[in-house]
Structures are given as structure tokens and as C-alpha cells.
Amino acid sequence: MLALLPDRLVTGLCTAGPVGTWGKAPGTNGTLVGLALYTVLFFPLGLVAEALLIAALVALAIPICDEGERRMQKRDPGEMILDEIVAVPLCFLGLKAQLAATGQVWLFMLLGFGLFRLYDILKPFGIRRLQRAPGGLGVVLDDLAAAVATNLTLHLLLALYRTALGT
């Protein structure tokens, strides 16, 4: 089905239009788009709706990134940022009520942004091995793992924050 779509549409989805080609840090651009997506689309949703929407976006992103790799004739090209975009909402899954309770939502969202970039760049905890999966699965899987690591780290930091405040 995706093979029938024009190159420009497939690569445009993979690169979020021109955003993936801006500057020297396209992954950071994709993370910013993902953070905006989370803020506008995901933040108002309940937990189940968030999880379902994340699953749906990931299910769409894998074949799109797979087709994008073929069209761009590159393995996980840097300008392909759809993987970051769909992974970022996972960074904050299950944290909304806790974030709101701190009164520091934006502080923790910026922290999540930084942690995600760190985990996505360094690829610790075996995340690098996930990138070796074939096609779009490998493109998206390592970013999902970085998002899970970010989510767990934020849960831990929020628990420490609340303990320090005695709440």
C-alpha cells in the first residue's frame, strides 16, 4: 500500500516536511516536534487514550520508516525524524497527574526532553542493539526504548522530588 504513495509524501512524513533537514541536529528537531505533539494532542487525554494513540502512531511509523529507508536509499537516515516524534509521548505516559501535582510540569517536560535526547544519542542499556532490527522496526525500536528509559527515569526523579518535599 505504501509503495503506491508518491516519494515526496513518504519522505515528507519521515522527515516531518522540512524539519528533518534543518540544522545539524535533526533528532533534536524531531524531539521538539514530538514534545509539541505531546503537549497539544496527548496532554488532554486520559491514560488509556494516550496509550492507544501511542500504539497507533508507532504502528503507522514502522512501515512508513521502512518505506522511507527504501526511498531514501539509506539505513536510518538522520533526517528521518518520525521515529523521535512518535516516541516522545511515551516519555510522559502515566506521569501527567504526578507532573501536575508538582506544579513544575514544564520543568519535568524539559527534563524529559533532555533525558530522551541523552538516551537516544548514547543508546545505553542495550538500546543500540535494538537499532539493528531490520527496516522501519529498527528505526523506531531504539527510540521507543530511549522513551521507556526516559519514562522510568522521570518516574524515579518524581518520586525523589516528592520525597524531598515530603509529599
Secondary structure, DSSP 8 states (H G I E B T S, - for coil): -GGGS-HHHHHHHHHTTTGGGSSS-HHHHHHHHHHHHIIIIITTS-HHHHHHHHHHHHHHHHHHHHHHHHHHTSSS-TT--HHHHHHHHHHTTT-HHHHHHHT-HHHHHHHHHHHHHHHHHH-TTTHHHHTTSSHHHHHHHHHHHHHHHHHHHHHHHHHHHHHHHT-
